[in-house]
Amino acid sequence: MENKEKGIRSGDFARLLLVSRLVCKLPSVTWVTFHGAYDFGFLIKILVRKMLPGDLWLFMRLVKYYFGTEFYDVKYMIRHCDGLYGGLERASKSLNVDRVAGKSHQAGSDSLLTMQTFMKLKDGYFRREQLNGFKLEFGFSEVMCSTVV
């Protein structure tokens, strides 16, 4: 209820996102998320102002159009690292990455922790060519198959 009274309308948010130059095929933007497939689905729904396609191929075309191909999902990446599992808190603690400010499940604090965790993964677990294998892969097909079916 509070978001309805004090939050921004989705149409206004979409308009601001479009003029921000963060979307629509900008090669300089890299997206780092933690279990972010649903977040991108929500953002695309806001941007196109209609239902999401039920077809993974069509959905991925929209993802590529609006957000490019530079994606990394930390939750998906940790599945490929021995000894790492769980949520953001557990994974970051396993990597000795501390939350610097804020509380768990607050956007700014979680975003910073996600990025710091990604940097630790990138530097400690993956070579550059391995990292490229995670671009635009990060579990979309798993999420879409379990959601659409």
N, C-alpha and C positions, 0 to 999 in steps of 0.2 A: 504494500500500500504506500509506503514511504517513497519508493522509487516512482510510483505513478504521480505523486504530488510534487516531489522535489527533483526527480530525475529528468534527463533530456529525452525528448521524443526520438524514436528510432529514425524517422525521416530526417530530422535535423542532424542526428549523429552520422547518418550515411552521407549527407551532403558535406559535412565537415571532414569526414574521412576521405572523400573523393578530392576535395580541394587541398588536403594536407600533403598530397604527393607521396603518400605511403602506399597507395594502391595503383593499379593499372599499369602493369608491365614496366616497373622501374627496376633496372638491373642492380642498382646499388643497395636495395633493401634486402636484408636477410632476416628471416623470422625464426625465432627460437621460442619453443613452447614446452610445456609439460602436459602431455596428453591433450594436445590442442586441436585434434580433428573436429571435435564438437564446436569449439570456439570459431574455427573457420567456417563451419557450416552455418552457425548463427550469424556471423558477419556477412556471409554471402546472401543469406535470406534477407537481411536488412538492406544490403546494397541493391539486390534485384527486385525487392518488394513483391515477391511472390513465393510460392512453395518451391522447395528444393527439388531438383530432378531425382527420380528414383533410380536412375541409371548411373553407375559409378563413373563411366567414361564422360558423360555430360557434366557431372558434378566436377570432375577433375579439370575439365576445360574451363569451367568458371573459376576454379581455384587458381589455375595458371594465369588466366586473364587478369584477375584482380590482384593476385598476390605474387605472381612470378613463380620461380622454381627454386628459390633459395629458402628451404625449410629445414629445420632440425627439431626433432621432438625428443627431449631428454628421456622421457619415459620409455619410448621405443628404443632409444640408444642403449639404455642401461640393461635391456634384455640381452644384449650382446656382449656384456662385460661380466666376467666371472666374479661372483661374490656380491654383485649389486642387484638389488631388487626393491620393490615397495614403492612408496610414495615419495614425494619431493623431500620431505623431512628426513626420511630414512636414507635415501640415496645421498643427499648432501652431507649428512653426518658421516656416512661411510667413507666419503671422499674428503673429510675434514674441512668442509665448507660451512662456515657459520652464518646464520642469519644476522645481518648487521642492524637492521632496524625493523620496527613493526612486528605484527603478529602473523601467525600462519593464516592463510586464506584471505589475506588482504592484498589487493591487486599489486600495489607498488612493491611491497615486501616480497611477495611470491615471485614477481617478475625479476627483481634483482637476484634473488636466490637461484632462480632458474638459470639466469645468464651466468652467474658465477659457477654453478654446477656444470653447465655446458662447457665453460672454458676449462675447467679442471678435467672433464672427460676428454675434451679435444687434445689437451696437452699430455694427458697421461695414458689414454687408452687407444687412441686412433692416430694412424698416419694420415696425412692429407688425402691420399687417394682413397683410403677407406671411408673417410668422412663424406666424400662425394657420393658414395653409394647410399647415403641416407637422405640425400636431397629428394624432396617430394615423394618419398616413400613412406616414411614414418607411421605406418599402421593404418592409413586411410582405408585400404581394402578390408582390413579386419573389422574396423568400426562400421564401415558401410555395409558389409555383408551381414553383420549381426543386427544392424538396425533396419535395413531394407527388407530382409527376408521375413 
